[in-house]
Amino acid sequence: MPTNSILNPRSHHFLLLILLLLPFRLALAQDSESKNYDYFEMPLEQLLSTKVLSVSKQYQNVSDSPAAVYIITQDDILRSGVRSIADALRMAPGVQVAQSDTNSWAISIRGFNSITANKLLVMIDGRTVYNPLFAGTYWEIQDLFLEDIDRIEVVRGPGGALWSANAVNGIIHVITKHSSETQKDLVTGLYGNEEEGTLSGRYGNRFQGDNFYRAYAKHTRRDSSRSPAGGQAYDEYRDSRSGFRIDWDRNITLQGDIYHNDSDQINSTPISVSPFALIEEETIESKGANLLSRWEMDQTDGSSFSIQSYLDYTRRDQLLLKDERVIMDVESQYNLVPMGRHSLIFGGGYRMSYDDLGNSNVISFHPASRRDDLFSAFLHDEITLVPETWFLTLSSKAEHNDYTGFEFQPSARLQWHPDIDQTLWLAVTRAVRTPSRLERDLDLTTNYLGTTPPTEVILSANKSFDTEKMIAYEAGYRRQITPDLAVDLAVFYTDYNDLATVGFLPSSTGTLAIQAINGMTAETYGAEIVSSWNINSQFKVTGSYSFLDLSAHVEHSNGFDLETAEGLSPHHQASLRASWNIRRDLTLDGSIYYVDQLHENDVDDYTRLDLNLGWQIEEGLRFNVTGQNLMDQSHREFSSPTSINASEIERSVFGKITWEF
């Protein structure tokens, strides 16, 4: 048994924090009137009136949204004890969240999951954070000061009619608090058997009337995970970041972040002699900075105008690839005064992405540097068919990109409110995933097969790779059964065409030539249900279940029978979360997650138990003890056992102290 097992008392470094805090507790009376995170002060009928932005690009009640939407609140994040945005997404139904190792995640919605999942739009305060190199997200660098997050909006289903050509299967939108809501200074410290220390601090203040600002800094270090072969994997994680936000009244926002991240992994470089690969340890260095500005103006006639722009710089250094890029984005939106039955929104945007890729003898992009321009415009019309009862929403976005030219993504959504407590909605949407540099410009020597003589496998760029397309049919039912009991159901069927797969190319003896082609179709169908029940003023439960079936078919004559997507997302997922206010200064939260097996990666189904005990020592001072993955010493969630970077996610126990002053 490893010496850092939680069964070994000597590894419980967080107990030192308890001993340090014990004198404070002895000095307090048990009937302390200290402030507690009141998770139950808002009934569920008010939670369904929470405003959501990501469905229609305007604030709208959750109960009135004609889409499968779920909100992870600030209280959800704090009470669950999660350590990252990626971990928090487990709470949303229909989202496949799998931790591959300490610093890698596979996250998707409604299928097609992988470390490089490319059918999901991820945003932070309206700034897209997926990487144009492969149209996916590096989750290890998407970190924030968690206490500054207001909510995470999760939209299941396509959103390209308003947002982007990569919002194929869903949208994850992290929205931070207005700086007027973060005026108290805050310091947090976290330590445990897998957490080697996280220290965060925030300072907020006010200036010149109703103008506010905040600044934060955060450093995180996590221990390596467990190798399936035994011992520790080589995947330690270190991250440092800081940022600020300034809000002038409610109209102008300026915010930015800077970060530096080191993630360890093992690299395999192909060679032409036995054992046909050179194994090396490497540290992936990622760093970047972003600056975002937003101006929102309300007109006296009831219309509104907004313009947002951001500049994003990133650099990622690996042994075989260096990716340095700058993205500049500007978008405007105009909300017109309602005209009769019509409520119109329109807008447009421009994005420029420039990259410089450091080629190696294994990986090369042609050209090595490239500038891409993206122009877009959208129109959104919510039509009142019958006041307060029937509504029809028509939306469409047109984009022009440098790979495939014009792309159109229309959507039609119908909703019916039989009464104030019920909503039924239907939707038909077309969405696309435009090509990335990975398919169009990459030449790669992937491996050498152990044949005699050895066979070299070469992946060649495909300048003709086209857009992946889908049409989604969705329906949903949402009901407020009582003020303390609500249920939300969504069903869907999606038809995909021209999906990426691998095709053969003519090659010489001793060489196997392949390339990415649009040679696969697929269909998915499934259902997601979530229900929340405030049993009383001290106890709340939330349960969810998701079902997904995915069938993929290679139809190109030169295509591999490569239908791995079928086995990379679980058929069944379920969760049950409970929150208990034991007394005014003591809370207990528990979460049980069940995830079905992944056939492609030979990952067994597993059940995960997380517990978080919170103790409000005094007003402004709180201590939490959190246990994650408590049912297993370790288990794999995604990576194949034969992968060179395969790892098992270990049981983790840590303590966290939060001081607000």
VEXSENU-446728 format. One record per residue (C-alpha): x, y, z. Coordinates in steps of 0.5 Angstrom, whole numbers, padded with zeros to 4 digits, always signed. Layout:
BEGIN
XYZ...
This chain:
BEGIN
+0000+0000+0000+0003+0007-0002+0005+0011+0004+0001+0017+0002-0006+0012+0003-0011+0016+0007-0011+0010+0011-0004+0012+0014-0006+0017+0019+0001+0020+0018-0001+0022+0011-0007+0026+0014-0003+0033+0014-0010+0037+0014-0011+0035+0022-0006+0040+0023-0011+0045+0021-0016+0042+0026-0011+0042+0032-0009+0050+0030-0017+0051+0030-0019+0048+0036-0017+0053+0041-0022+0058+0037-0028+0053+0037-0027+0052+0045-0028+0059+0046-0034+0059+0042-0041+0057+0045-0045+0052+0042-0051+0056+0040-0047+0061+0036-0051+0065+0032-0045+0065+0027-0047+0066+0019-0048+0060+0015-0048+0059+0008-0056+0058+0008-0057+0054+0002-0065+0053+0003-0067+0060+0004-0069+0061-0004-0075+0056-0005-0074+0052-0012-0080+0056-0015-0075+0062-0014-0069+0058-0017-0073+0056-0023-0074+0064-0024-0066+0065-0024-0064+0068-0030-0060+0065-0035-0056+0068-0041-0053+0062-0045-0060+0060-0048-0062+0066-0052-0057+0071-0051-0061+0075-0046-0063+0074-0039-0069+0069-0039-0072+0065-0033-0070+0058-0033-0077+0056-0033-0078+0060-0039-0072+0057-0043-0074+0053-0049-0068+0048-0048-0065+0043-0043-0061+0048-0039-0058+0047-0032-0055+0052-0027-0049+0050-0022-0050+0055-0017-0044+0058-0013-0047+0055-0007-0047+0048-0011-0040+0049-0012-0038+0051-0005-0042+0046-0001-0040+0040-0006-0032+0042-0004-0030+0041-0011-0023+0044-0013-0024+0046-0020-0029+0048-0026-0028+0041-0029-0030+0037-0023-0036+0042-0021-0039+0040-0028-0040+0033-0025-0047+0036-0022-0050+0037-0029-0054+0032-0032-0052+0029-0039-0045+0032-0038-0040+0026-0039-0034+0028-0034-0028+0023-0034-0021+0025-0031-0016+0022-0035-0010+0023-0030-0008+0029-0025-0008+0034-0031-0012+0032-0036-0020+0031-0037-0025+0029-0042-0031+0033-0042-0037+0033-0047-0045+0033-0047-0049+0028-0051-0043+0023-0053-0037+0024-0057-0032+0024-0051-0025+0025-0051-0019+0029-0049-0019+0033-0055-0027+0033-0055-0029+0038-0061-0036+0039-0060-0037+0043-0054-0037+0051-0054-0034+0053-0047-0034+0060-0045-0032+0064-0039-0036+0071-0039-0037+0070-0046-0030+0069-0048-0029+0063-0052-0023+0058-0049-0023+0052-0053-0017+0052-0057-0017+0053-0065-0012+0048-0066-0016+0042-0065-0023+0045-0063-0023+0043-0056-0021+0045-0049-0015+0044-0045-0019+0044-0038-0013+0044-0034-0012+0051-0035-0019+0053-0034-0018+0055-0027-0021+0061-0023-0022+0063-0016-0028+0059-0015-0031+0064-0010-0032+0069-0015-0036+0064-0020-0043+0066-0020-0046+0060-0023-0044+0055-0029-0050+0055-0034-0050+0048-0038-0054+0048-0044-0055+0041-0047-0056+0041-0054-0054+0045-0060-0053+0053-0059-0049+0055-0066-0056+0059-0068-0053+0064-0063-0046+0063-0061-0041+0059-0065-0040+0053-0070-0037+0049-0065-0043+0049-0060-0045+0042-0063-0047+0038-0057-0048+0044-0052-0045+0050-0048-0042+0051-0042-0041+0058-0040-0038+0060-0033-0040+0067-0031-0037+0071-0025-0040+0075-0020-0040+0083-0021-0035+0086-0017-0040+0089-0013-0041+0083-0010-0034+0081-0008-0032+0087-0004-0030+0083+0002-0023+0080+0003-0022+0073+0002-0016+0068+0004-0017+0060+0003-0012+0055+0004-0013+0048+0002-0008+0041+0004-0009+0034+0003-0006+0027+0001-0007+0029-0006-0007+0036-0006+0000+0039-0004-0003+0046-0003-0007+0051-0006-0007+0058-0003-0012+0063-0006-0013+0071-0004-0018+0076-0006-0018+0084-0005-0024+0088-0007-0026+0095-0006-0030+0101-0008-0028+0107-0012-0032+0114-0014-0039+0112-0012-0042+0106-0015-0035+0103-0018-0032+0097-0016-0026+0092-0017-0023+0086-0015-0016+0083-0016-0014+0075-0014-0008+0071-0014-0008+0063-0014-0003+0058-0013-0005+0050-0014+0000+0044-0013-0003+0037-0014+0000+0030-0013+0001+0025-0018-0004+0020-0019-0003+0012-0019-0001+0008-0025-0005+0002-0026+0002-0002-0026+0003+0000-0019+0007+0006-0016+0006+0013-0018+0004+0016-0025+0008+0022-0028+0003+0027-0028+0004+0032-0023+0000+0039-0023+0002+0046-0022-0001+0052-0023-0001+0060-0021-0005+0065-0024-0008+0072-0022-0013+0077-0025-0018+0083-0024-0024+0085-0025-0027+0093-0025-0034+0095-0026-0036+0102-0027-0044+0102-0025-0047+0096-0029-0045+0098-0036-0038+0098-0037-0033+0092-0035-0026+0091-0036-0023+0084-0033-0017+0080-0035-0013+0074-0032-0005+0071-0033-0003+0064-0031+0003+0059-0032+0002+0052-0032+0006+0046-0031+0003+0039-0033+0008+0033-0032+0007+0027-0037+0011+0021-0041+0012+0023-0048+0013+0017-0054+0017+0019-0060+0017+0014-0066+0023+0011-0068+0025+0006-0074+0028+0001-0069+0026-0004-0064+0022-0002-0059+0020+0003-0064+0019+0009-0059+0023+0013-0055+0020+0014-0048+0021+0021-0044+0019+0025-0039+0017+0032-0040+0013+0038-0037+0008+0041-0041+0009+0049-0040+0003+0053-0041+0002+0060-0040-0003+0066-0043-0006+0072-0041-0013+0075-0043-0016+0082-0043-0024+0083-0044-0028+0089-0044-0036+0090-0044-0040+0096-0045-0048+0095-0044-0052+0101-0045-0060+0101-0044-0064+0106-0048-0070+0110-0046-0074+0107-0050-0073+0100-0047-0068+0097-0052-0061+0096-0051-0054+0095-0054-0048+0092-0052-0041+0091-0055-0036+0086-0052-0028+0085-0054-0023+0081-0052-0015+0079-0053-0013+0072-0051-0005+0070-0052-0003+0063-0050+0003+0059-0051+0004+0051-0050+0011+0048-0050+0011+0041-0051+0017+0036-0054+0014+0035-0060+0010+0041-0061+0010+0049-0059+0003+0052-0060+0003+0060-0059-0003+0064-0061-0006+0071-0061-0014+0071-0061-0018+0078-0062-0025+0078-0062-0031+0083-0062-0038+0082-0062-0044+0087-0062-0051+0086-0060-0058+0090-0060-0064+0088-0057-0070+0092-0060-0076+0094-0057-0082+0089-0058-0086+0090-0064-0092+0087-0063-0092+0080-0062-0084+0080-0064-0078+0081-0060-0072+0081-0064-0065+0081-0062-0059+0082-0068-0052+0082-0068-0045+0081-0071-0038+0079-0070-0031+0078-0072-0025+0074-0070-0018+0074-0072-0014+0068-0070-0006+0068-0071-0002+0062-0069+0006+0060-0070+0007+0053-0069+0014+0050-0068+0014+0044-0072+0019+0038-0070+0021+0032-0074+0015+0028-0072+0009+0033-0072+0009+0039-0077+0004+0044-0079+0003+0047-0086+0004+0052-0086+0007+0053-0079+0004+0060-0078-0003+0062-0080-0008+0067-0079-0016+0065-0080-0021+0071-0080-0028+0069-0078-0034+0074-0079-0041+0072-0076-0048+0075-0076-0054+0072-0072-0062+0074-0072-0066+0072-0066-0074+0073-0066-0078+0071-0060-0086+0071-0063-0091+0071-0058-0097+0066-0061-0102+0066-0055-0100+0071-0050-0097+0068-0044-0098+0061-0047-0095+0059-0054-0088+0062-0056-0084+0061-0062-0077+0062-0063-0073+0063-0069-0066+0064-0069-0060+0063-0074-0053+0065-0075-0049+0066-0081-0041+0065-0081-0036+0066-0086-0029+0062-0084-0023+0061-0088-0024+0053-0089-0031+0052-0092-0033+0059-0093-0041+0061-0091-0044+0056-0086-0051+0057-0083-0054+0054-0077-0062+0055-0076-0066+0053-0070-0074+0053-0069-0076+0052-0062-0084+0052-0060-0086+0053-0052-0092+0052-0049-0094+0054-0042-0101+0050-0040-0100+0054-0033-0095+0058-0029-0092+0052-0026-0091+0048-0033-0087+0048-0039-0087+0044-0045-0082+0045-0051-0080+0043-0058-0074+0044-0062-0071+0043-0069-0063+0045-0070-0058+0045-0075-0051+0046-0072-0044+0045-0075-0037+0043-0073-0032+0047-0078-0025+0044-0079-0019+0046-0075-0012+0046-0076-0011+0039-0074-0015+0036-0080-0013+0041-0085-0006+0042-0084-0003+0037-0080+0003+0032-0082+0005+0027-0077+0009+0020-0076+0005+0017-0071+0008+0010-0070+0012+0004-0073+0009-0002-0073+0013-0008-0070+0014-0012-0077+0020-0014-0081+0022-0009-0084+0018-0004-0079+0012-0001-0082+0012+0007-0082+0005+0010-0080+0004+0017-0083-0002+0021-0082-0002+0027-0088-0006+0033-0088-0013+0033-0092-0014+0040-0095-0021+0038-0097-0023+0036-0090-0030+0039-0090-0035+0041-0084-0038+0036-0079-0046+0037-0079-0052+0035-0075-0059+0036-0074-0062+0035-0067-0069+0034-0065-0071+0036-0058-0077+0036-0053-0077+0038-0046-0082+0038-0040-0081+0042-0034-0086+0043-0028-0086+0046-0021-0090+0041-0017-0090+0044-0011-0086+0050-0008-0080+0045-0006-0081+0040-0011-0079+0041-0019-0077+0036-0024-0074+0037-0031-0074+0032-0037-0071+0033-0044-0071+0027-0049-0067+0028-0056-0065+0025-0063-0059+0027-0067-0057+0026-0074-0050+0027-0075-0046+0027-0082-0039+0028-0085-0036+0026-0079-0029+0025-0078-0026+0018-0079-0019+0016-0081-0018+0014-0089-0013+0010-0093-0008+0013-0098-0004+0010-0103+0003+0009-0100+0009+0005-0102+0012-0001-0099+0014-0001-0092+0009+0005-0091+0002+0006-0088-0001+0013-0090-0008+0015-0087-0011+0022-0087-0017+0025-0083-0024+0024-0088-0031+0026-0087-0033+0019-0088-0037+0017-0082-0045+0018-0080-0048+0017-0073-0054+0018-0069-0055+0019-0062-0062+0019-0058-0063+0019-0050-0066+0022-0044-0064+0026-0038-0068+0028-0032-0067+0032-0026-0071+0033-0020-0070+0037-0014-0073+0037-0007-0073+0041-0001-0075+0036+0004-0075+0042+0010-0071+0048+0012-0065+0043+0013-0065+0038+0008-0065+0038+0001-0064+0033-0005-0062+0033-0012-0063+0027-0017-0061+0026-0024-0061+0020-0029-0058+0021-0036-0059+0015-0042-0055+0016-0048-0054+0011-0054-0050+0013-0060-0049+0009-0066-0043+0010-0071-0042+0008-0078-0036+0009-0083-0039+0009-0090-0033+0012-0094-0030+0006-0098-0023+0008-0096-0025+0009-0089-0023+0005-0083-0028+0001-0079-0026+0006-0073-0033+0007-0069-0029+0008-0063-0034+0014-0061-0039+0009-0059-0035+0006-0053-0032+0013-0050-0039+0015-0047-0043+0012-0042-0050+0009-0043-0052+0011-0036-0050+0016-0031-0054+0017-0025-0053+0022-0019-0056+0023-0012-0054+0030-0008-0056+0031-0001-0055+0037+0003-0056+0038+0011-0056+0044+0015-0054+0040+0022-0054+0046+0026-0053+0053+0025-0045+0052+0025-0045+0045+0022-0047+0043+0015-0046+0036+0011-0046+0035+0004-0046+0028+0000-0046+0026-0007-0046+0019-0010-0045+0019-0018-0045+0012-0022-0042+0012-0029-0043+0006-0034-0037+0002-0037-0033+0005-0043-0032-0001-0047-0027+0002-0052-0022+0004-0046-0024-0002-0042-0026+0002-0036-0031-0001-0031-0037+0002-0029-0036+0006-0022-0039+0009-0016-0036+0015-0013-0038+0018-0006-0036+0025-0004-0037+0028+0003-0036+0035+0005-0037+0037+0012-0037+0045+0014-0036+0048+0020-0037+0056+0021-0032+0057+0027-0035+0064+0027-0037+0070+0022-0032+0070+0017-0028+0064+0019-0030+0057+0016-0027+0050+0016-0029+0044+0011-0026+0037+0011-0028+0034+0004-0027+0027+0002-0027+0025-0006-0028+0018-0009-0029+0015-0002-0031+0008-0004-0025+0006-0008-0017+0007-0007-0017+0008-0014-0020+0007-0021-0020+0009-0028-0025+0014-0031-0022+0015-0038-0015+0013-0040-0014+0006-0043-0010+0001-0039-0005+0000-0045-0004+0008-0045+0003+0010-0044+0000+0016-0039-0006+0011-0036-0007+0013-0029-0012+0012-0024-0016+0017-0020-0014+0016-0012-0018+0017-0006-0017+0024-0004-0018+0027+0003-0017+0035+0004-0018+0040+0009-0020+0048+0007-0020+0054+0011-0024+0060+0009-0023+0067+0012-0027+0073+0010-0026+0079+0013
